[in-house]
Amino acid sequence: MKLILLAIFASLGAPSEAQLRQVGASDVSVRQYPFVAALTYTRQLAGNGAIIASRWVLTSASAVYATPDSEYDVAVGVDHLDARDGKWYQFVGWDYNVALVLVRGDIQTGDTIQPIGLGTSVPETLEVKMVSYGKNNEGTTHLQEATYTLISDNVDCVGLLDEPVAKEVIWQKHGFCLIPPPGTEQGQWYNDAGAPMVASGELYALFAFSENEGGTNVGSVATRVSSFAGWIESTMANNN
């Protein structure tokens, strides 16, 4: 099915080459996270997203920066990105790194395909599961999860970051800092972009970018979903 991309995009730069993906994660079943979607470009992983309504997938705009738009596809309902039994949807298709993908025709829901609600609160700290597809350090493309903590406090959060563009996202209250559990080594790659971060069955954030792409880190940036709730609602309402 054809999709239309509607997005706002931050100028963060495009990755120069293909990479692996998040470090320190473990395999999970899509039945645990039936809202998760994989975004591919020429059938190679470009990013991730979350089904938030029957025709809508929410992701990071940095996952869908390439052209032509017709080369993008969305896969849902699969444990493994190379699986042949998933549902695939094609879309055509940016200043805050959040994007909406509109499906022309409903996404068919079932045990492995379900929408997720948006978290509206902004806790100072929140433990979440980040869910992402991609070839990992085990060499597979199985869906994986990793535990992180989101931090919204500007002072503590900004202290973890070095890049001005990363700090600005936090100061503007458009993002969270994303840190791994104490004593663990975790990291992310560019194609973790849009990876949903969930707690108590709600979507709170989407992975945006890491200052140390491909390596372990003490802090990365996640887009704060609640900051864009009005834009998300109005965009869906105006484009049904």
Buried (B, 14 or more C-beta within 10 A) or exposed (E): BEBBBBBBBBEBEEBEEEBBBBBBBEEBEBEEBBBBBBBBBEEEBBBBBBBBBEBBBBBBBBBBBEEEBEBBBBBBBBBBBEBEEBBBBBBBBBEBBBBBBBBEEEBEBEEBBBBBEBBEEBBEBBEBBBBBBBBBEEEBBBBBBBBBBBBBBBEBBBEBBEEEBBBBBBEEEBBBBBBBEEEEEBBBBBBBBBBBBBBEEBBBBBBBBBBEBBEBBBBBBBBBBBBBEEBBEEBBEEEE
